[in-house]
Amino acid sequence: MSLKVWGETIEALSRRLAVSDERTGSAPMTDDEQRLHQLGYAQELSRTMSGFSNFAVSFTIISILSGCLTLYGFGMNTGGPVMIVWGWPIVGLMTLFVGLAMAEVCSSYPTAGGLYYWAAKLAPSNGAAWSWFTGWFNFLGQVAVTAGIDFGAAFFLNAFLDLQWGFTASPGHTILLFGIILVVHGLLNSFGVKLVARLNDISVWWHIVGVLAIVVVLIVVPDKHQSASFVFGHFVNNTGWGSTFYVALLGLLLAQYTFTGYDASAHMTEETHDAARSGPRGIVMSIVVSLAAGWVLLIGLTFAIQNYDGSLKSATGVPPAQIFIDAAGAVTGKILLLVVIGAQLFCGMSSVTANSRMIYAFSRDGALPGSKFWHKINHRTRTPTNAIWLAAGGAFVLGLPYLWNATAYAAVTSIAVIGLYIAYVLPTLLRLLQGDNFQRGPWHLGRWSRPIGIVAIAWVVFITILFMLPQVSPVTGSTFNYTPIAVLVVLGFAAAYWFLSARRWFTGPKVQGTEAELAAIERDLESI
């Protein structure tokens, strides 16, 4: 080894030991903490999550027992079995391209800010503007996906309560349950990251065992099943539109909405060990495992349909619940429904976690109105409590239109897809513009980086346009897809805020201080 290399190594070690002395007097910084300091931030959050726990957060938010089943009725009307079954692997494969491109960038910048931080660092110019708009789209998508998940859980819980105790599945009751679920998830997240991580670990096995149990019951118990030609080839169009091709494309929403939220692995990197590797692996593996398990679930459920029209017109308002009962009987059907509800509740809890971390990071850099309040850390639990309740409250507001708009849930899921995927793909675009100047982390795609990134960008452009289009004909006040309005409101607010004010003071992700100042922040937190 050359004298120059030896000198650089000794100098780096000396700096690391010096910071160690400033922080605790003895304990050296970990590689994760050192990298976070290089990115400009102190270790304020508790870094207690394993790589498996990081994967578990994204896998739980994707939640095949939530996304697949809450939009299953939408799929039955919009394309039917052929689009439910074949749309899943098509969308899953394209999503994997998006996830791979994101994972590579995550490895370079493992910070809770995730997407908007990446955009600031990768932009060739005007990094603050790229960061600003990426962050606002991410904020919109995160709030919408939390709303969609917990709204779905409220749907299914209302169906169970209706079947068991006659608690009518009405819009008012569903909104009431929606609010209660959000409060519970806010409280759980406020108790601390260790509890959430433990519940997420349990959630992975709940989902895997739950899917297997549901599929086995639906294979073994029913006296009859649908034919393979029905499951893999039958098309249904109950949308009012005359174009089979258009309706088939709309049917992709079932799968695409389910494959959202895996950016959670990036938002949790400041709480994860070996973040530069664990974060990217969490993103990719959550997609791969969900792709395999979700396809098995959808095929098994579709084979078990006993009465297609009867399931769609179920008094519970939840076609999968009726399929369970028709196929396995009332008692077993309710048990399977409880398995699904449990998975959805796990999913919503994780979504609030990821959402709050994004809010925490975005407000840490002053991008949200009232940022000082939203960025506050609870010193006892080391969690961003105020951000947690903003995540829950924002989701509740987004779900309220269901009281007067019967198609509001499909709109919420479209908003989640569009908001998140625009935020997902902007850093990918900027990473491609970087070319060979991009500084890779320990997890990267090598020579496949450019073709994978191009495919990811093309797919996101396609679905962004698709899911803003009308989903039901004729278009009336009760069937109107308000996705474009929600997206334009947030985009308009972010743009107006930027040009009237933020462009004069928002400079992108802020550096919290020098090594000594970062160490002082950490020392203060540890002393409380």
C-alpha positions as CSV (number, residue, x, y, z in Angstrom):
1,M,0.0,0.0,0.0
2,S,1.4,3.5,-0.9
3,L,2.4,6.1,1.7
4,K,-0.4,8.3,0.4
5,V,-3.1,5.7,0.9
6,W,-1.7,4.9,4.4
7,G,-1.8,8.6,5.2
8,E,-5.4,9.0,4.1
9,T,-6.4,6.0,6.0
10,I,-4.7,7.2,9.2
11,E,-6.2,10.7,8.7
12,A,-9.8,9.3,8.3
13,L,-9.3,7.1,11.4
14,S,-8.1,10.1,13.4
15,R,-11.1,12.1,12.4
16,R,-13.4,9.3,13.4
17,L,-11.8,8.8,16.8
18,A,-11.9,12.6,17.4
19,V,-15.6,12.7,16.7
20,S,-16.0,9.6,19.0
21,D,-14.4,11.5,21.8
22,E,-16.6,14.5,21.3
23,R,-19.8,12.3,21.3
24,T,-19.3,10.0,24.1
25,G,-15.7,10.0,25.2
26,S,-15.1,6.4,24.2
27,A,-17.6,4.7,21.9
28,P,-16.7,5.0,18.2
29,M,-19.2,6.0,15.6
30,T,-20.7,3.2,13.5
31,D,-20.4,3.2,9.7
32,D,-24.1,4.1,9.6
33,E,-23.6,7.1,11.8
34,Q,-20.5,8.2,10.0
35,R,-22.3,8.1,6.6
36,L,-25.3,10.0,8.1
37,H,-22.9,12.7,9.3
38,Q,-21.4,12.9,5.8
39,L,-24.9,13.5,4.5
40,G,-25.3,16.3,7.0
41,Y,-27.5,14.9,9.7
42,A,-27.2,13.9,13.4
43,Q,-28.3,10.5,14.6
44,E,-31.5,11.8,16.2
45,L,-33.7,8.7,15.6
46,S,-33.1,5.4,17.3
47,R,-31.1,3.1,15.0
48,T,-32.5,-0.3,16.2
49,M,-34.0,-1.9,13.1
50,S,-32.4,-4.9,11.5
51,G,-32.3,-5.5,7.7
52,F,-35.2,-7.9,8.1
53,S,-37.2,-5.2,9.9
54,N,-36.5,-2.7,7.2
55,F,-37.8,-5.2,4.6
56,A,-40.8,-5.9,6.8
57,V,-41.9,-2.3,6.8
58,S,-42.1,-2.1,3.0
59,F,-43.5,-5.6,2.6
60,T,-46.2,-4.7,5.2
61,I,-47.1,-1.5,3.4
62,I,-47.4,-3.3,0.0
63,S,-49.6,-5.8,1.9
64,I,-51.1,-8.1,-0.7
65,L,-53.8,-8.9,1.8
66,S,-54.7,-5.2,1.8
67,G,-54.2,-3.8,-1.7
68,C,-55.2,-7.0,-3.6
69,L,-58.4,-7.5,-1.7
70,T,-59.6,-3.9,-1.1
71,L,-59.5,-3.3,-4.9
72,Y,-60.7,-6.8,-5.8
73,G,-64.2,-5.6,-6.4
74,F,-62.9,-2.8,-8.6
75,G,-61.0,-5.4,-10.6
76,M,-64.1,-7.6,-10.9
77,N,-65.9,-4.8,-12.6
78,T,-62.9,-3.4,-14.6
79,G,-61.6,-6.2,-16.7
80,G,-62.6,-9.2,-14.5
81,P,-60.6,-12.3,-13.9
82,V,-58.3,-12.1,-16.9
83,M,-57.0,-8.6,-15.8
84,I,-57.0,-9.5,-12.1
85,V,-54.8,-12.6,-12.8
86,W,-52.6,-11.4,-15.7
87,G,-52.4,-7.7,-14.7
88,W,-50.6,-8.7,-11.5
89,P,-47.4,-10.1,-13.0
90,I,-47.2,-7.5,-15.7
91,V,-47.5,-4.6,-13.2
92,G,-45.2,-6.5,-10.7
93,L,-42.4,-6.8,-13.3
94,M,-42.6,-3.1,-14.3
95,T,-42.7,-2.1,-10.6
96,L,-39.5,-4.2,-10.1
97,F,-37.8,-2.0,-12.6
98,V,-38.9,1.1,-10.7
99,G,-37.8,-0.4,-7.4
100,L,-34.4,-1.5,-8.7
101,A,-33.7,2.0,-9.9
102,M,-34.7,3.5,-6.6
103,A,-32.7,1.0,-4.6
104,E,-29.5,2.0,-6.3
105,V,-30.0,5.6,-5.4
106,C,-31.0,4.6,-1.8
107,S,-27.7,2.9,-1.4
108,S,-25.8,6.1,-2.2
109,Y,-28.0,8.3,0.1
110,P,-29.4,6.3,3.0
111,T,-31.4,9.1,4.8
112,A,-35.0,9.4,6.0
113,G,-35.6,12.2,3.5
114,G,-35.3,9.6,0.8
115,L,-36.7,10.8,-2.6
116,Y,-36.6,14.5,-2.1
117,Y,-33.0,14.4,-0.6
118,W,-31.9,12.2,-3.6
119,A,-33.4,14.7,-6.1
120,A,-31.5,17.6,-4.4
121,K,-28.2,15.8,-4.6
122,L,-28.6,14.4,-8.1
123,A,-29.9,17.5,-9.9
124,P,-27.4,19.1,-12.2
125,S,-28.8,22.5,-11.4
126,N,-31.8,24.0,-9.4
127,G,-31.5,21.2,-6.9
128,A,-33.7,23.0,-4.4
129,A,-36.6,23.2,-6.9
130,W,-36.2,19.5,-7.8
131,S,-36.1,18.6,-4.1
132,W,-39.1,20.8,-3.4
133,F,-41.5,19.3,-5.9
134,T,-40.3,15.7,-5.4
135,G,-40.9,16.1,-1.7
136,W,-44.4,17.5,-2.2
137,F,-45.4,14.7,-4.6
138,N,-44.0,12.2,-2.1
139,F,-46.0,13.9,0.7
140,L,-49.2,13.6,-1.3
141,G,-48.6,10.0,-2.2
142,Q,-47.7,9.0,1.4
143,V,-50.8,10.6,2.8
144,A,-53.0,9.1,0.1
145,V,-51.5,5.6,0.5
146,T,-52.1,5.8,4.3
147,A,-55.7,6.9,3.6
148,G,-56.2,4.1,1.1
149,I,-54.8,1.4,3.4
150,D,-56.7,2.3,6.5
151,F,-59.9,3.1,4.5
152,G,-59.7,-0.4,3.1
153,A,-59.3,-1.8,6.6
154,A,-62.4,0.2,7.6
155,F,-64.3,-1.3,4.7
156,F,-63.4,-4.9,5.7
157,L,-63.9,-4.3,9.4
158,N,-67.3,-2.8,8.7
159,A,-68.2,-5.8,6.6
160,F,-67.2,-8.1,9.5
161,L,-69.2,-6.1,12.0
162,D,-72.2,-6.2,9.7
163,L,-72.0,-9.9,9.3
164,Q,-71.5,-10.6,13.0
165,W,-73.6,-7.9,14.7
166,G,-75.5,-6.1,12.0
167,F,-73.4,-2.9,12.1
168,T,-74.6,-1.7,8.7
169,A,-71.9,-1.1,6.1
170,S,-72.8,2.6,5.4
171,P,-70.5,5.5,4.5
172,G,-71.0,7.1,7.9
173,H,-70.0,3.9,9.7
174,T,-67.1,3.3,7.4
175,I,-65.7,6.8,8.0
176,L,-66.2,6.4,11.8
177,L,-64.1,3.2,11.7
178,F,-61.6,4.8,9.4
179,G,-61.0,7.6,12.0
180,I,-60.7,5.1,14.9
181,I,-58.2,3.0,13.0
182,L,-56.1,6.1,12.2
183,V,-56.1,7.1,15.9
184,V,-55.0,3.6,17.0
185,H,-52.1,3.7,14.4
186,G,-51.1,7.1,15.6
187,L,-50.9,5.9,19.2
188,L,-48.9,2.7,18.3
189,N,-46.4,4.8,16.4
190,S,-46.1,7.2,19.2
191,F,-45.0,4.5,21.7
192,G,-41.7,4.0,19.9
193,V,-39.8,2.4,17.0
194,K,-39.0,-0.8,18.9
195,L,-42.7,-1.7,19.2
196,V,-43.4,-0.9,15.6
197,A,-40.4,-2.9,14.4
198,R,-41.5,-5.9,16.4
199,L,-45.0,-5.7,15.0
200,N,-43.7,-5.3,11.5
201,D,-41.6,-8.5,12.0
202,I,-44.8,-10.3,13.1
203,S,-46.6,-8.8,10.1
204,V,-44.4,-10.5,7.6
205,W,-45.3,-13.9,8.9
206,W,-48.9,-13.0,9.4
207,H,-49.1,-12.1,5.7
208,I,-47.2,-15.2,4.4
209,V,-49.0,-17.7,6.7
210,G,-52.3,-15.8,6.1
211,V,-52.1,-16.1,2.3
212,L,-51.2,-19.8,2.5
213,A,-54.1,-20.4,4.9
214,I,-56.6,-18.5,2.7
215,V,-55.5,-20.2,-0.4
216,V,-55.5,-23.7,1.1
217,V,-59.0,-23.2,2.5
218,L,-60.3,-21.9,-0.8
219,I,-58.8,-24.9,-2.6
220,V,-59.9,-27.7,-0.2
221,V,-63.2,-26.6,1.2
222,P,-65.4,-25.5,-1.7
223,D,-67.3,-28.2,-3.6
224,K,-66.8,-26.5,-6.9
225,H,-64.4,-24.1,-8.5
226,Q,-64.3,-21.9,-11.5
227,S,-62.7,-23.3,-14.7
228,A,-59.2,-22.4,-15.7
229,S,-60.6,-20.7,-18.8
230,F,-62.7,-18.5,-16.6
231,V,-59.9,-17.6,-14.2
232,F,-57.3,-16.9,-16.9
233,G,-59.4,-15.7,-19.8
234,H,-62.8,-14.3,-18.8
235,F,-63.2,-10.5,-19.3
236,V,-65.8,-8.4,-17.6
237,N,-66.7,-4.8,-18.3
238,N,-69.2,-3.2,-15.9
239,T,-67.8,0.3,-16.2
240,G,-70.1,1.7,-18.9
241,W,-67.2,2.3,-21.3
242,G,-67.3,0.6,-24.7
243,S,-63.6,0.1,-25.3
244,T,-62.3,-3.3,-24.1
245,F,-58.7,-2.1,-24.3
246,Y,-59.4,1.0,-22.3
247,V,-61.1,-0.9,-19.6
248,A,-58.3,-3.5,-19.5
249,L,-55.8,-0.7,-18.9
250,L,-57.9,0.8,-16.1
251,G,-58.0,-2.7,-14.5
252,L,-54.2,-2.4,-13.9
253,L,-55.0,-0.1,-10.9
254,L,-55.6,-3.1,-8.7
255,A,-52.0,-4.3,-9.0
256,Q,-50.4,-0.9,-9.3
257,Y,-52.0,0.4,-6.1
258,T,-50.9,-2.6,-4.2
259,F,-47.3,-2.1,-5.4
260,T,-46.9,1.2,-3.5
261,G,-45.2,2.3,-0.4
262,Y,-41.9,0.4,-0.7
263,D,-40.0,3.7,-0.4
264,A,-40.6,3.1,3.3
265,S,-37.4,1.1,3.3
266,A,-35.6,4.3,2.3
267,H,-37.4,6.5,4.9
268,M,-36.4,4.1,7.6
269,T,-32.7,4.0,6.8
270,E,-31.8,6.3,9.6
271,E,-33.2,3.7,12.0
272,T,-31.7,0.7,10.2
273,H,-28.3,-1.1,10.7
274,D,-26.1,-1.3,7.6
275,A,-28.5,1.1,5.9
276,A,-26.7,1.4,2.6
277,R,-27.3,-2.3,1.9
278,S,-30.4,-3.0,4.0
279,G,-32.4,-0.2,2.5
280,P,-32.0,-1.2,-1.1
281,R,-32.5,-4.9,-0.3
282,G,-35.7,-4.0,1.6
283,I,-37.1,-2.2,-1.4
284,V,-36.3,-4.9,-3.9
285,M,-37.2,-7.9,-1.8
286,S,-40.5,-6.5,-0.7
287,I,-41.5,-6.2,-4.4
288,V,-40.3,-9.7,-5.3
289,V,-41.9,-11.5,-2.4
290,S,-45.2,-9.6,-2.8
291,L,-45.2,-10.4,-6.6
292,A,-45.0,-14.1,-5.9
293,A,-47.3,-14.3,-2.9
294,G,-49.9,-11.9,-4.4
295,W,-50.3,-13.9,-7.6
296,V,-50.9,-17.1,-5.6
297,L,-53.6,-15.3,-3.6
298,L,-55.4,-13.7,-6.6
299,I,-55.5,-17.0,-8.5
300,G,-56.7,-18.9,-5.5
301,L,-59.4,-16.3,-4.7
302,T,-60.6,-16.2,-8.3
303,F,-60.9,-20.0,-8.6
304,A,-63.1,-20.0,-5.5
305,I,-65.8,-17.5,-6.7
306,Q,-69.1,-19.3,-6.4
307,N,-71.4,-16.5,-7.6
308,Y,-69.7,-13.7,-9.5
309,D,-72.6,-11.2,-9.6
310,G,-73.7,-12.1,-6.1
311,S,-70.3,-11.3,-4.8
312,L,-70.3,-8.0,-6.5
313,K,-73.7,-7.1,-5.1
314,S,-72.9,-8.3,-1.5
315,A,-74.7,-6.3,1.2
316,T,-71.3,-6.0,3.0
317,G,-69.9,-3.9,0.1
318,V,-66.8,-6.2,0.1
319,P,-66.8,-8.8,-2.6
320,P,-63.9,-10.9,-1.1
321,A,-65.9,-11.3,2.1
322,Q,-68.8,-12.7,0.2
323,I,-66.4,-15.0,-1.8
324,F,-65.0,-16.4,1.5
325,I,-68.5,-17.1,2.9
326,D,-69.9,-18.6,-0.3
327,A,-66.8,-20.8,-0.6
328,A,-66.1,-21.8,3.0
329,G,-69.2,-21.2,5.0
330,A,-70.2,-18.4,7.3
331,V,-67.9,-19.3,10.3
332,T,-64.8,-20.1,8.3
333,G,-65.4,-17.2,6.0
334,K,-65.5,-14.8,8.9
335,I,-62.2,-16.2,10.2
336,L,-60.6,-15.6,6.9
337,L,-62.0,-12.1,6.9
338,L,-60.4,-11.5,10.3
339,V,-57.0,-12.7,8.9
340,V,-57.3,-10.1,6.1
341,I,-58.3,-7.3,8.6
342,G,-55.3,-8.1,10.8
343,A,-53.0,-7.8,7.8
344,Q,-54.6,-4.5,6.8
345,L,-54.2,-3.1,10.3
346,F,-50.5,-4.1,10.3
347,C,-50.2,-2.4,6.9
348,G,-51.8,0.9,8.0
349,M,-49.6,1.0,11.0
350,S,-46.4,0.7,8.9
351,S,-47.7,3.3,6.4
352,V,-48.1,5.9,9.2
353,T,-44.6,5.0,10.3
354,A,-43.1,5.7,6.9
355,N,-45.3,8.7,6.2
356,S,-44.2,10.3,9.5
357,R,-40.5,9.8,8.8
358,M,-40.9,11.5,5.4
359,I,-42.7,14.4,7.1
360,Y,-40.1,14.6,9.8
361,A,-37.3,14.7,7.3
362,F,-39.1,17.2,5.0
363,S,-39.8,19.5,7.9
364,R,-36.3,19.1,9.2
365,D,-35.3,21.0,6.1
366,G,-38.0,23.6,6.5
367,A,-40.2,22.6,3.6
368,L,-43.6,22.2,5.3
369,P,-45.6,25.1,6.9
370,G,-45.0,24.9,10.6
371,S,-41.8,22.8,10.1
372,K,-40.4,23.4,13.5
373,F,-43.5,21.9,15.1
374,W,-43.6,18.8,12.7
375,H,-39.9,18.2,13.1
376,K,-40.0,17.9,16.9
377,I,-38.7,14.6,18.4
378,N,-40.3,13.0,21.5
379,H,-37.1,12.7,23.6
380,R,-38.5,9.7,25.6
381,T,-39.5,7.5,22.6
382,R,-37.1,9.1,20.0
383,T,-40.0,9.3,17.5
384,P,-41.4,12.3,15.5
385,T,-44.7,12.3,17.4
386,N,-46.1,15.5,15.8
387,A,-45.3,14.2,12.3
388,I,-47.1,11.0,13.2
389,W,-50.3,12.8,13.9
390,L,-50.0,15.0,10.8
391,A,-49.8,11.8,8.7
392,A,-52.9,10.3,10.4
393,G,-54.9,13.6,10.2
394,G,-54.0,14.2,6.6
395,A,-55.1,10.7,5.6
396,F,-58.5,11.2,7.4
397,V,-59.2,14.4,5.5
398,L,-58.4,12.7,2.2
399,G,-60.9,9.9,2.9
400,L,-63.8,12.2,3.9
401,P,-65.2,12.6,0.3
402,Y,-66.5,9.0,0.5
403,L,-69.4,10.5,2.5
404,W,-70.8,11.9,-0.8
405,N,-68.8,10.2,-3.6
406,A,-69.2,6.5,-4.0
407,T,-66.0,6.2,-6.2
408,A,-63.8,8.1,-3.7
409,Y,-61.9,5.1,-2.7
410,A,-60.7,4.3,-6.2
411,A,-59.7,8.0,-6.5
412,V,-57.7,7.8,-3.3
413,T,-55.8,4.8,-4.6
414,S,-55.1,6.6,-7.9
415,I,-53.8,9.6,-6.0
416,A,-51.5,7.4,-4.0
417,V,-50.2,5.8,-7.2
418,I,-49.6,9.0,-9.0
419,G,-48.2,11.0,-6.1
420,L,-45.7,8.3,-5.1
421,Y,-44.6,7.2,-8.5
422,I,-43.9,10.7,-9.7
423,A,-41.7,11.1,-6.6
424,Y,-40.2,7.7,-7.3
425,V,-39.1,8.4,-10.8
426,L,-37.8,12.0,-10.5
427,P,-34.6,10.9,-8.7
428,T,-34.3,8.0,-11.3
429,L,-34.4,10.6,-14.1
430,L,-31.8,12.8,-12.4
431,R,-29.6,9.7,-11.7
432,L,-29.6,9.0,-15.5
433,L,-28.7,12.5,-16.3
434,Q,-25.7,12.2,-14.0
435,G,-24.3,9.4,-16.1
436,D,-20.8,8.3,-15.0
437,N,-20.7,11.1,-12.4
438,F,-23.2,9.2,-10.2
439,Q,-21.4,8.0,-7.1
440,R,-22.6,4.5,-6.5
441,G,-23.2,3.0,-3.0
442,P,-22.3,-0.5,-2.0
443,W,-25.5,-1.8,-3.7
444,H,-25.8,-0.9,-7.4
445,L,-26.9,-2.2,-10.8
446,G,-23.7,-1.9,-12.7
447,R,-24.1,-1.7,-16.5
448,W,-27.9,-2.4,-16.1
449,S,-28.5,0.9,-14.4
450,R,-29.4,2.9,-17.6
451,P,-31.7,0.5,-19.3
452,I,-33.6,-0.3,-16.1
453,G,-33.9,3.5,-15.4
454,I,-35.3,4.2,-18.9
455,V,-38.0,1.4,-18.5
456,A,-38.9,2.7,-15.1
457,I,-39.4,6.3,-16.3
458,A,-41.5,5.2,-19.3
459,W,-43.8,3.1,-17.1
460,V,-44.4,5.9,-14.6
461,V,-45.3,8.4,-17.4
462,F,-47.8,5.8,-18.7
463,I,-49.5,5.1,-15.4
464,T,-49.6,8.8,-14.4
465,I,-51.7,9.6,-17.4
466,L,-53.8,6.4,-17.2
467,F,-55.0,6.7,-13.6
468,M,-56.1,10.3,-14.1
469,L,-58.7,9.2,-16.7
470,P,-62.4,8.6,-15.9
471,Q,-63.0,5.1,-14.6
472,V,-66.8,4.9,-14.9
473,S,-69.2,6.1,-17.6
474,P,-71.3,8.2,-17.7
475,V,-69.2,10.7,-15.7
476,T,-71.4,12.3,-13.0
477,G,-70.9,14.0,-9.7
478,S,-71.0,10.6,-7.9
479,T,-68.7,8.8,-10.3
480,F,-66.3,11.6,-11.1
481,N,-62.6,10.6,-10.6
482,Y,-61.3,13.5,-8.5
483,T,-57.7,12.3,-8.8
484,P,-56.7,15.1,-11.2
485,I,-58.2,17.7,-8.8
486,A,-56.3,16.4,-5.8
487,V,-53.1,16.2,-7.7
488,L,-53.5,19.7,-9.2
489,V,-54.4,21.2,-5.8
490,V,-51.2,19.9,-4.2
491,L,-49.1,20.7,-7.3
492,G,-50.7,24.2,-7.4
493,F,-50.1,24.8,-3.7
494,A,-46.5,23.6,-4.0
495,A,-45.9,25.7,-7.1
496,A,-47.5,28.9,-5.6
497,Y,-45.6,28.4,-2.3
498,W,-42.4,27.9,-4.3
499,F,-42.6,30.9,-6.6
500,L,-44.1,33.3,-4.0
501,S,-41.9,32.4,-1.1
502,A,-39.9,29.2,-0.8
503,R,-37.6,29.8,-3.8
504,R,-36.1,32.7,-1.8
505,W,-35.3,30.6,1.3
506,F,-35.6,26.9,0.6
507,T,-32.1,25.6,-0.4
508,G,-32.9,21.9,-0.3
509,P,-31.8,19.5,2.4
510,K,-30.0,21.4,5.2
511,V,-26.8,20.4,6.8
512,Q,-27.4,20.4,10.6
513,G,-23.9,21.4,11.4
514,T,-20.2,20.5,11.7
515,E,-19.1,17.1,13.0
516,A,-18.8,18.7,16.5
517,E,-22.3,20.2,16.3
518,L,-23.8,16.9,15.1
519,A,-22.1,15.1,18.0
520,A,-23.5,17.7,20.4
521,I,-27.1,17.1,19.1
522,E,-26.6,13.4,19.7
523,R,-25.1,13.9,23.1
524,D,-28.0,16.0,24.2
525,L,-30.5,13.4,23.1
526,E,-28.6,10.6,24.9
527,S,-28.4,12.6,28.1
528,I,-32.2,13.0,28.3
